[in-house]
Structure formats: C-alpha cells, structure tokens
Amino acid sequence: MSSETALLQLRGVRYRYPGAENDVLAGIDFALHRHDRLGLYGPNGSGKTTFLHTIMGLVCPRQGEVLFEGRSVRSEKDFRAVRSRIGLLLQNADDQLFCPTVLEDVAFGPLNLGMAPERAAEHARQTLAALGLQGFDSRLTHRLSGGEKKLVSLAAVLAMQPDALLLDEPTNGLDPATRLHIIDILNSLDAALIIISHDWDFLHRTVSQYLTLKAGHLVHDPEMVPHHHAHAHPHGGEPHAHS
C-alpha cells in the first residue's frame, strides 16, 4: 500500500441490519489509495454491497467513521461531495437508470456537477462513444437489453470522471462479448477500483489485490490470487490455495 493519504478510509465501522443479532460489518478498518485495484469476495449475505453503500453514505454505520482524503465525512452534504468523486455501479442496472433516454441518463451526473447543458450532452456522447455506444443517444432506456443497460450504467458513472469506481457484480447477466468489453474499459482507466464479483477470471483480468469479507471482517491474503480454472474441483467456486 502507498504511504500517501488514502482516498477513502473506514475506521472501526460497524453495521447491523435491522432486526439482526450480529453486525454484518464488525469493526472494519480499510483504506483505498488512488491506484489500488481490489477484488472483493464473500458469501452471499456477507455484507459486500453494504460495505460499498457505507463508503457512499447510503447506509449509516452504528459505530466508526468514513474518511475521504483524510477528512471525516458524516453529513449528507459531505457524502454528496464524495459521490461527485467516487462512482458506484449498482448490481442491478434498472436501479441506476431513471431518465427516459440514454443521453439524459449519461448527462445527468455532469449536469449535477455544474457542467453547462450543451457541454454535458457532448461529454455524454463522447463517453458513450468510448464504450462503443455511438447512436444510443435517443434510445429509450427501458427498451435496452440487459448488457446494454449495464454498459449505459457504466457510461453514466464514467461521465462523472471519478477518482475511484465501486462495482457491484458488474458481469452478472452479460454475454461474453460485453464482458470482455467491460474488462478492456476497466483496464484502460486511471482510477482506483473495488470490484465485487464471483467471476474469478474477471477478477484475475482486472484487479491486483484481493479481499474477502467473512463474518464481518475484511481479510487480505497476498498469497491468494484470483485465477481461471480449466478444470473443476470442490473448491473451484471459492478462494483457495494449491498445495
């Protein structure tokens, strides 16, 4: 890890789902630096999405704090500033796209950042073109395919030119060609990444470090490397070491 001030930090963060007996995040300490590319794995229900939502201020921890560039962020105003610099790609693209047309969705973030309408529209078109979505400007979002929605959601995030991207299962439901296209896009970016995924080959191609969230704790194992298997065995679907 770099000695520079972390872009994002969590200190002693605890979160418990309403009605639950135990914390799903049980005293998390974490730092993300500007060029980190992290893969995050954990069993279903382990709190991976909650971890990302805590960073973005979408859920409020019952204990601990979130810091952005060394400063504690607590209020909604504070987190609005964080969201202008950190992009979150939701697992379900339908939760992210809410404007009638593709261009409106992709231009929404730049407009909120104060970009003039004409400049925001042009920037949105350039972002769409970079993702191979030329001519999608006037397409209706609700008529897009699942893969197209995922790419448009990613375009909406990238249009804000974030310093870091938090991606929640970005390859779910994608065809092989779209999946490879997203790999190429992510590898071309100069941004920090946290990627939640059960797709080991995707992680192997996009991240350089690996974390597991289990029983409320983050575990980093430098010897555990995500990799693709051409064979099958009982541990093929979870992180494991070879003897």
N, C-alpha and C positions, 0 to 999 in steps of 0.2 A: 504494500500500500504506500501511497505517496505521503510525504511529510507535510504537504500543503494543506491549507484549511479545506476540510471536506465540503463538498457541495451540499450534501444532505447528511444529517445525523439523527439517530434516535438514541435517547439515553434513558435506560430503565423503563421502557414503555410497557405498560400492562393494559390489556383489554380483555373484557369478558362479555360474551354475548348475553343479551337479556335472558334471565331465567337459568343461565348455566351456573354450574357449581365451581368450575375451574376456569382460569384465564387461558384464552387461546393464544395470546401473546403474554409471555410470563417473564417480564423484565428484559426486553430486547435492547441490546446495545448494538448499534450498526452505524457504519459510515460509508458513504458513496463519494468517491472522488471523480474528477472530471473525465478521466479516461478509463474508468472501470467498466468492464463488460461482464455482468454477473448473471448466471443462470440460477433460478430458484426452483427447487423441487420440494414437495411434501405430500403426504397422503391427502386424499380428499377430505375437506373439513379441517385441515390443519391450520388455517388462518392465512394462507398465502395472499389471497385477494384482500383480506382485512389489513394485512401488512402494507400493501400498496395504498389502500384507501387511507390509512393512518398518515402516511407520508404526505398525502394530498389534502389532508384535513377534512376528508369526507366522513370519518368517524373520529370520535374524541376519546383518547385513552383515559382510563381512570387514574393512571399514575404515569409519571415520566414526562418527557418533553421531546418535541421535534425542533431541530435547528436547521436553518438554511443559511449557508455561507457564514456559519458561526454564530448566527443570531437566533434566539428562541422565537418561534412563531406560535401564537396561541389564538389570536382573534381571526374572525372570518376575513377581515381586511388583510391581515398578514398572509393568510393562505391564498387569497386571490393573487397576491404578488408571486407566491410560489408557483401557482398554476399557470402564470404567464411565462414561466421559465422551464417548467417541467411538464412533459406531455404524458398523459395516461391513455393507453389504448385499452378499452374495455373488452372483456371476453366476448360479449355479445354486441355485434356492430349495430343492431337495432336499438340498443340503449344509447348509442353515441350519435346517431344521425337523426336529426329532428327537423331540418328545414325541407321545404318541398323539393328543391333541386340540388344537384351535386355542387354546382358552383356556390350556391348560398351556404351550404354546409362548410365547404373548404374555406370560404372567405370570412366566415363568422369570427374565427379566432383573431385573424389580423385586424378586422374591424374593431373588435373589443380592445385590442392593443393600441388603438388610436390611428391606424392607417386610414388614409383617405379612401372613400369607396372605390374610385376608379383604380387606384393603386392596389387595393386589396383584391379586387377582381382579377387584375392582371397577375398578381402574385399567386393567386389561387390557380389560375390557368397554367402558370409555369410549374407549379407544384404537381398538378395533375399530369402534365406532360412528362415530368421527370419519372413518374410512376407508370408511364405507358397508358395513361387515361385521356389522351387527346380526344376531343369531341364529346366528352362526357358532361360538358358544362350544363346543358339544359336537360339532362336525363333526370327522371323522377327517381328519387332515392328508394321509394318503396317498391319500384319495379326492377331494381338491380338484383343480380344473382348474389348468393352468399359470398363468393370470392370477390366480386366487385364491391360489395358493401364493405368488406374488410379492407380492401385497398383504398376506398374513399375515406374510410375512418382514419386510416394511417395518413392519408394526404391531409386531412383536417388537422391532425396533430402536427405533422411536419411543417405545415404552412405557418405555424407559430415560431418556427426556428428554435426549438427548445434546446436547452443545455443538456437535458437528460430525457430519456424515454423509459417509461414503465409499461411493459407489455404483458397483458394477461392472456395466456394461451393464444398467441397470435396466429397459429396454424390450424386451429380447430376448424374442421369442415372444409379445408381448402383442397383444391385439386393440386396434383404435383407441380404443374407449371406455375401456378400462382404462388405456391410455397417457395419454389426456387427463386421466383421474382422478389419475394419479400426478403429472402436471405441476401440477395445481391444488394437490395436497397439498404438494409441494415449495415452491411459490411462497408458501404460507401460513406456512412455517416461519421462525422466527427462529434459524437455525443456519447455521454455515459449511457449505459443500458442496464436495466434489470428486467429479465425475461422469465416469467413463469411458464413452464412448459413440461409436458411429459414426453415430448418428442426429442429423444436423445440425439438423433442425427442433426436435428435443427440446432440444438444447443451446441453440439460439437462444432458446427459451422459458424456460429455467431458469437459465442462467449469465450472468455479466457479463464474465468474463475467460477466456482460452483458452491452454492449454499444449499443446505437442507433445513427446512422448518419442521420440527417434530417436537411434540409435547411442549409447545410454546417457546422453544428455544431455537436460535439460529446456530447451525454447526457448519464450520468451514473445514473441509478436508483437502489439503493441497495435493494429496495422492489420489483423490477421487476425480477422474477425468471423464466427462460425458463422451460416449463413443457409440458408433453404429455397429450392430451385430449382423453378421450374415448367417448366424446360427441361433438356435433357441435353447434356453435352459431356464430353470425355475427362477433365476434372479434377473432375467433379461429385461423385466419391466420396472426395475428399481435400481438405484445406485448400488454398486457393488465393486469389490476388488477381485482381481485374479490372483490365484496362488500359483 
